[in-house]
């Protein structure tokens, strides 16, 4: 299925749209996005069977709101800051940080974050972020792009004889479904607000 990437994403609908002011806006959005990713990674909402972390929600919504290019710059900036040893990931701490943490069990999921950010940007540029139904499908695709490299990396790291799906997939599905529904409703609602603000 070919996507026609002709639509503006949410951040492009907000002035300014050209010149030096646009560059300043984009730089501010990248810094803001990195900060949101870092804070969201540390948020844990009590849930069964495991707490919900908001990192994937932030990754997917930033991808959709920023578009593929700006979203990629933001997620790569986040990864670079994490690689330098700053405590910006969900499980990083004073004892496990930087490249050591990134090459551990979550390494594949971090790669998936980059892939999912770009994919959600593409979907948004195709106009999928205006519809809750299409946004839900885009979020589902983004989750798949996070889980596939994550699970492959777990299998390579610990061995395929281990319960990889029980470690890295099934405990998180319920929480991911809730985050998917929230993001699928949020982006179209923000577009509606943006339309009313312009009108």
C-alpha positions as CSV (number, residue, x, y, z in Angstrom):
1,X,0.0,0.0,0.0
2,X,1.5,3.3,-1.1
3,X,1.0,6.3,1.2
4,X,0.7,9.8,-0.3
5,X,2.8,11.8,2.1
6,X,1.2,15.2,1.3
7,X,-0.5,16.2,4.5
8,X,0.8,18.5,7.1
9,X,1.5,17.0,10.5
10,X,0.2,18.7,13.7
11,X,3.4,20.7,14.4
12,X,3.5,22.0,10.8
13,X,0.0,23.4,11.2
14,X,1.3,25.7,14.0
15,X,2.9,29.0,13.0
16,X,5.6,30.0,12.1
17,X,5.9,28.0,8.9
18,X,8.9,29.5,7.2
19,X,12.2,31.3,7.6
20,X,14.4,31.6,10.7
21,X,11.4,31.5,13.0
22,X,10.5,28.0,11.6
23,X,14.0,26.8,12.4
24,X,13.7,28.1,16.0
25,X,10.4,26.4,16.3
26,X,11.7,23.1,15.1
27,X,14.8,23.3,17.4
28,X,12.4,24.1,20.4
29,X,10.2,21.1,19.4
30,X,13.2,18.8,19.3
31,X,14.3,19.9,22.8
32,X,10.7,19.7,24.1
33,X,10.3,16.2,22.5
34,X,13.4,14.9,24.1
35,X,12.3,16.2,27.5
36,X,8.9,14.6,27.1
37,X,10.4,11.3,26.1
38,X,12.7,11.4,29.1
39,X,9.9,12.2,31.6
40,X,7.5,9.8,30.0
41,X,10.0,7.0,30.3
42,X,10.0,7.4,34.1
43,X,6.2,7.5,34.5
44,X,4.8,4.2,35.8
45,X,1.1,3.8,36.2
46,X,0.0,0.8,38.4
47,X,-1.6,-1.9,36.3
48,X,-1.9,-5.6,36.1
49,X,0.1,-7.7,35.3
50,X,2.9,-5.0,35.1
51,X,2.9,-1.2,35.5
52,X,2.3,0.8,32.4
53,X,5.3,2.9,31.4
54,X,4.5,5.9,29.2
55,X,7.6,5.8,27.0
56,X,6.0,4.0,24.1
57,X,3.0,6.4,24.2
58,X,5.4,9.4,24.0
59,X,7.4,7.8,21.2
60,X,4.3,7.1,19.0
61,X,2.5,10.4,19.6
62,X,5.7,12.5,19.0
63,X,6.2,10.5,15.8
64,X,2.7,11.3,14.7
65,X,2.7,15.0,15.8
66,X,6.2,15.8,14.5
67,X,6.3,13.9,11.2
68,X,9.0,11.5,10.0
69,X,11.9,13.9,9.7
70,X,11.5,16.0,12.8
71,X,10.4,12.9,14.8
72,X,13.6,11.1,13.7
73,X,15.8,14.0,14.8
74,X,14.0,14.1,18.1
75,X,14.3,10.3,18.8
76,X,17.9,10.3,17.7
77,X,18.7,13.2,20.0
78,X,17.0,11.2,22.8
79,X,19.1,8.2,22.0
80,X,22.4,10.2,21.9
81,X,21.6,11.7,25.3
82,X,20.9,8.3,26.7
83,X,24.1,6.9,25.1
84,X,26.1,9.6,26.8
85,X,25.0,8.2,30.2
86,X,22.1,10.5,31.2
87,X,19.3,8.7,33.0
88,X,16.5,9.1,30.4
89,X,15.4,5.5,29.8
90,X,12.7,3.6,31.6
91,X,15.1,1.2,33.4
92,X,18.3,3.2,33.4
93,X,19.8,4.2,36.7
94,X,23.0,5.1,38.4
95,X,24.0,1.4,38.1
96,X,23.0,0.8,34.5
97,X,23.2,3.6,32.0
98,X,24.6,4.7,28.7
99,X,25.7,2.2,26.0
100,X,25.9,-0.6,28.6
101,X,22.2,-0.2,29.3
102,X,21.3,0.3,25.6
103,X,23.0,-3.0,24.7
104,X,21.2,-4.9,27.3
105,X,17.7,-6.4,27.2
106,X,16.0,-3.2,26.1
107,X,18.3,-2.6,23.1
108,X,16.0,-4.0,20.5
109,X,13.1,-2.0,21.8
110,X,15.1,1.2,21.6
111,X,15.8,0.4,17.9
112,X,12.1,-0.2,17.6
113,X,11.4,3.3,19.0
114,X,13.4,4.8,16.2
115,X,11.6,2.7,13.5
116,X,8.2,3.4,15.1
117,X,8.7,7.1,15.3
118,X,9.5,7.4,11.6
119,X,6.6,5.1,10.7
120,X,4.1,7.1,12.7
121,X,5.4,10.3,11.0
122,X,4.8,8.7,7.6
123,X,1.3,7.7,8.6
124,X,0.6,11.3,9.9
125,X,1.9,12.8,6.7
126,X,-0.6,10.5,4.9
127,X,-3.4,12.1,7.0
128,X,-4.0,9.1,9.3
129,X,-3.8,11.2,12.4
130,X,-7.1,12.9,11.6
131,X,-9.1,9.8,12.1
132,X,-9.3,7.7,15.3
133,X,-9.7,4.5,13.4
134,X,-6.7,5.1,11.1
135,X,-4.7,6.4,14.0
136,X,-5.4,3.2,15.9
137,X,-4.1,1.1,13.0
138,X,-1.0,3.3,12.7
139,X,-0.4,2.9,16.5
140,X,-0.8,-0.8,16.1
141,X,1.8,-0.9,13.4
142,X,4.1,1.3,15.5
143,X,3.8,-1.2,18.4
144,X,4.7,-4.1,16.1
145,X,7.8,-2.2,14.9
146,X,8.8,-1.8,18.6
147,X,8.2,-5.4,19.6
148,X,9.7,-7.2,16.6
149,X,13.3,-6.0,17.1
150,X,12.8,-6.0,20.8
151,X,11.9,-9.7,20.9
152,X,14.6,-10.6,18.3
153,X,17.2,-8.9,20.4
154,X,16.0,-10.7,23.6
155,X,16.3,-14.0,21.8
156,X,19.8,-13.3,20.5
157,X,20.9,-12.0,23.9
158,X,19.5,-14.7,26.2
159,X,18.8,-17.7,23.9
160,X,15.7,-18.8,22.0
161,X,15.1,-21.6,24.6
162,X,14.1,-18.9,27.1
163,X,10.5,-17.7,27.5
164,X,11.0,-14.6,25.3
165,X,7.3,-13.9,24.7
166,X,6.6,-14.1,28.5
167,X,9.5,-11.8,29.2
168,X,9.0,-9.2,26.5
169,X,5.5,-9.3,25.1
170,X,2.5,-10.8,26.8
171,X,2.8,-8.8,30.1
172,X,2.6,-5.5,28.3
173,X,-0.2,-6.1,25.8
174,X,-3.0,-4.9,28.0
175,X,-1.2,-1.7,28.9
176,X,-0.3,-1.1,25.3
177,X,-3.9,-1.5,24.2
178,X,-4.9,1.2,26.6
179,X,-2.1,3.5,25.4
180,X,-3.1,2.8,21.8
181,X,-6.7,3.8,22.5
182,X,-5.6,7.0,24.3
183,X,-3.2,8.1,21.4
184,X,-5.8,7.2,18.8
185,X,-8.3,9.5,20.4
186,X,-5.7,12.3,21.3
187,X,-4.3,13.1,17.9
188,X,-7.7,13.7,16.1
189,X,-8.8,15.7,19.1
190,X,-5.8,17.9,18.9
191,X,-6.4,18.4,15.2
192,X,-10.0,19.5,16.0
193,X,-8.7,22.0,18.5
194,X,-6.2,23.3,16.0
195,X,-8.9,23.7,13.4
196,X,-11.1,25.7,15.9
197,X,-8.2,27.9,16.9
198,X,-7.6,28.8,13.2
199,X,-11.2,29.3,12.6
